[in-house]
Amino acid sequence: MINGTRWLRVLAFAGLLPLGIVHAQNASVADLAWMTGYWQGPVGELVMEENWNAPLGGTLASTVRMVAPTGTNMVELVIIREHEGSLVLSLQQFKPDYTPITPAPQKMKLVSTGHQTVTFEDAENTPGLKKVTYSRVGDVFTVEAVLPNGNVFKVPLNKK
């Protein structure tokens, strides 16, 4: 017997429902294994890299680094974990000397998943990101974030 969430996924993948409508119940980090890998791309004159580890122990983790011509200017730790049948993303940014840029980690709740796409929204009305979507098409991993001022930051990263 197929449970409700799996049934929605079957309908979405069959093209009977839009992929973005599949919501967050019974989600697993194993569903996000497509994020695994080392990704890199330009952001103006900066280089952004994300290194996503394989799902293990109920978590998926990434280090993100922004590098300017003069050196590293930011490192971010991202952890996606299973929680109460859904997924929670936590992130914190640091200066190169490991001084936190933000006073505490930001928590984001899972909004939707689809074929190689996942979206999280701010869970606590913090001054950080409002929304972040990760997606992958072939060897291109795209990060699209809605910043606190409403501007959208979108960067395609290539598999390395």
C-alpha positions in Angstrom: 0.0 0.0 0.0 1.3 3.5 -0.9 1.1 6.1 1.9 -0.3 9.6 1.1 3.1 11.3 0.5 4.3 8.5 -1.7 1.1 8.6 -3.7 1.5 12.4 -4.2 5.1 11.7 -5.4 3.9 9.0 -7.8 1.3 11.5 -9.2 3.9 14.2 -9.5 6.4 12.1 -11.3 3.7 10.7 -13.6 3.0 14.3 -14.6 -0.4 14.5 -13.0 0.6 17.0 -10.3 3.3 19.8 -10.5 6.5 18.6 -8.9 6.6 21.6 -6.6 3.4 20.5 -4.9 4.9 17.5 -3.2 5.3 18.7 0.4 7.3 17.8 3.3 5.8 14.9 5.2 7.9 11.8 5.7 10.8 13.5 3.9 14.2 12.0 4.3 17.7 13.3 3.7 18.2 10.2 1.5 15.7 12.0 -0.9 18.4 14.7 -1.3 21.3 12.5 -2.3 21.3 14.3 -5.7 22.9 17.3 -3.9 26.0 15.3 -3.0 29.2 16.6 -4.6 31.6 19.4 -5.0 30.1 22.4 -6.8 31.9 25.7 -7.9 31.1 28.8 -9.9 31.7 32.5 -10.2 29.7 35.2 -8.4 31.0 38.4 -10.0 34.7 38.4 -9.2 34.2 36.0 -6.3 34.2 32.2 -6.4 31.5 30.3 -4.5 32.0 26.6 -3.7 29.7 24.2 -2.0 30.8 20.7 -0.9 27.8 18.5 0.0 28.5 15.3 1.9 26.4 12.2 1.2 23.3 11.7 3.5 24.3 9.8 6.6 22.9 9.4 10.1 19.8 11.5 9.4 21.8 14.5 8.2 23.2 16.0 5.0 25.9 18.6 5.5 27.7 21.2 3.4 30.5 23.7 3.7 30.2 26.8 1.6 33.1 29.1 0.9 33.2 32.5 -0.9 36.6 33.5 -2.1 37.6 36.9 -3.4 40.9 37.6 -5.3 42.3 38.7 -1.9 41.3 35.5 -0.1 38.4 33.8 1.7 35.7 36.2 2.9 33.1 33.8 4.2 32.6 30.2 5.2 29.1 28.7 5.9 28.1 25.5 7.5 24.7 24.0 6.3 23.1 21.0 8.0 19.8 19.5 6.7 18.4 17.1 9.3 15.3 14.9 9.6 12.9 16.2 12.2 9.3 15.1 13.0 8.7 13.5 9.5 10.1 16.5 7.6 13.5 18.3 7.1 15.0 21.3 8.8 17.9 23.3 7.3 20.2 25.1 9.7 23.0 27.4 8.6 25.6 29.7 10.1 28.1 31.9 8.4 31.6 32.6 9.7 34.5 35.0 8.9 37.7 33.2 7.9 39.0 33.4 11.5 35.8 31.4 12.5 34.1 34.4 14.1 30.4 34.0 13.6 28.8 36.6 11.2 25.4 35.9 12.6 24.7 35.7 16.3 23.1 32.2 16.0 22.3 29.6 13.3 19.3 30.2 11.1 16.7 27.5 10.9 14.6 27.0 7.8 11.6 24.6 7.3 11.0 22.4 4.3 8.4 23.9 2.0 8.5 21.6 -1.0 10.5 18.9 -2.9 10.4 17.8 -6.4 12.7 16.0 -8.9 16.1 17.3 -7.9 14.8 20.4 -6.3 14.1 21.4 -2.7 12.9 24.6 -1.1 13.2 25.8 2.5 11.7 29.0 4.1 12.7 30.9 7.2 11.2 29.2 10.2 11.7 31.8 12.8 11.3 35.2 11.1 15.0 35.9 11.5 16.9 38.7 9.7 18.7 36.1 7.5 17.6 34.4 4.3 13.8 34.3 3.6 13.9 31.3 1.3 16.4 29.1 -0.4 16.0 26.6 -3.3 18.5 24.1 -4.4 18.1 22.4 -7.8 20.2 20.3 -10.1 20.0 19.8 -13.8 22.7 17.5 -15.1 26.1 18.8 -13.8 24.7 22.2 -12.8 23.7 22.8 -9.2 21.8 26.1 -8.7 21.3 27.9 -5.4 18.6 30.5 -5.4 18.1 32.5 -2.2 15.7 35.3 -1.3 17.7 37.8 0.8 16.2 39.8 3.7 15.6 42.9 1.4 13.7 40.7 -1.1 16.4 40.6 -3.7 17.1 37.2 -5.3 20.6 35.8 -5.3 20.9 33.0 -7.9 24.1 31.3 -8.8 24.7 28.2 -11.0 27.5 26.0 -9.8 29.3 23.4 -11.9 30.2 19.9 -10.7 34.0 19.7 -10.1 
